[in-house]
Amino acid sequence: MAGIDAVLTIDLGAIAANWRQLAAAGRMAGVVKADGYGLGAAPVARALRDAGCRDFFVAHLAEGMALRAALGPGPMVAVLNGFPPGADEDAGLVPVLNGLPDVEAHAALGRAAGRVRPAILHVDTGMARLGLDAAELDRVADDPGLLRGLDLRFVMTHLACADEPAHPLNALQARRFAAARARLPAMPASFANSSGLFLGPDFASDLGRPGCALYGINPTPGRPNPLRQVVTLDAPVLQVREIPAGTTVGYGAGWTAERTSRIATVAAGYADGYLRSLSGRAAGIIAGRPVPLVGRVSMDLITFDVTDVPQLAPGDAIRLIGPGETPDDIAARAGTIGYEILTSLGRRYRREYRGA
Ligand SMILES: *Cc1c(COP(=O)(O)O)cnc(C)c1O
């Protein structure tokens, strides 16, 4: 049997090009949390490093440890969720300090060790999720001695509505961040995520933190995507069968053939991140032409109506994700965002990295 694995192709050259395009505007980190948005943190980060990226963000300590091993000692590896003092076991990870208790704990370790500890100070300006709140900022601003023992590389904040340029919270967060910075010791700032980089000069900072845009998700929803697509997913046709009009396909008998139809059964399903909510809403692509997904998405299989593509045969591939059916397109059909499509991509694909 030919080609029974679905192939996920990740264009590292496109990721590097996307980073370079953003980095033309200033120093840019690479956000590679959640295993590089599902695409593989180590190969993605090495490609970014080779393109010139020196600063990386992950969410979890374990992701940071793995990334340090993949990248070696040079680049900054910052951990957005923070970690207890010393938990990085001298891997040189940089904790993001998300509240006064984090500040106190890491500063105390620095003072006890007699050397300053690198860290990033996170100020909340409108997410109410992580970061120093107003009262904690007051404490630190009134007593900068609380920061003794820390080598604060950046002060950062995170935008809540960057993908909605007209949302008033954007400008409010910019004002709050500027006000917070004015009350803290002078240090570089890190402000915008991918979408924030497109909001204008008030959102520029010493270090941008793009994630999704590197991976081909449109940071400017409603406008053309200024960046390159990264992911293609090709899944093999296991069988093609002809069914008479009136035959139902799949669980729940969710689709009924209105004519004599040819149904291609393809080896991918919701266990592979092809969301069940796509049932009846998505299309595959054969030689540039869309073919409708019919019937319910099941765990390991999906079915397409290929009546109008008579040459299709078992072993051929149907493209599930690619330039004509982007992660953003699929997300819109599934009622979610491209981020969730990428981070849901399954473990069963054969992964091929191009352009390294
Ligand atoms: C995930 C994340 C980013 C990257 O966001 P994108 O929208 O993917 O560019 C930046 N900063 C923080 C704090 C994050 O959690």
The ligand as an SDF file (V2000), in Angstrom:
LIG
                    3D

 15 15  0  0  0  0  0  0  0  0999 V2000
    1.7610   33.6980   23.4080 C   0  0  0  0  0  0  0  0  0  0  0  0
    2.3050   35.0030   23.8240 C   0  0  0  0  0  0  0  0  0  0  0  0
    2.9180   35.8520   22.8920 C   0  0  0  0  0  0  0  0  0  0  0  0
    2.8640   35.5800   21.4090 C   0  0  0  0  0  0  0  0  0  0  0  0
    1.5690   35.8910   20.9660 O   0  0  0  0  0  0  0  0  0  0  0  0
    1.1340   35.7900   19.4320 P   0  0  0  0  0  0  0  0  0  0  0  0
   -0.2230   36.3620   19.4290 O   0  0  0  0  0  0  0  0  0  0  0  0
    1.1530   34.3460   19.0690 O   0  0  0  0  0  0  0  0  0  0  0  0
    2.1230   36.5670   18.6360 O   0  0  0  0  0  0  0  0  0  0  0  0
    3.5260   36.9930   23.3550 C   0  0  0  0  0  0  0  0  0  0  0  0
    3.5210   37.2960   24.6770 N   0  0  0  0  0  0  0  0  0  0  0  0
    2.9210   36.5320   25.5920 C   0  0  0  0  0  0  0  0  0  0  0  0
    2.9220   36.9400   27.0140 C   0  0  0  0  0  0  0  0  0  0  0  0
    2.2840   35.3710   25.2000 C   0  0  0  0  0  0  0  0  0  0  0  0
    1.6500   34.6130   26.1100 O   0  0  0  0  0  0  0  0  0  0  0  0
  1  2  1  0
  2  3  1  0
  2 14  2  0
  3  4  1  0
  3 10  2  0
  4  5  1  0
  5  6  1  0
  6  7  2  0
  6  8  1  0
  6  9  1  0
 10 11  1  0
 11 12  2  0
 12 13  1  0
 12 14  1  0
 14 15  1  0
M  END
$$$$
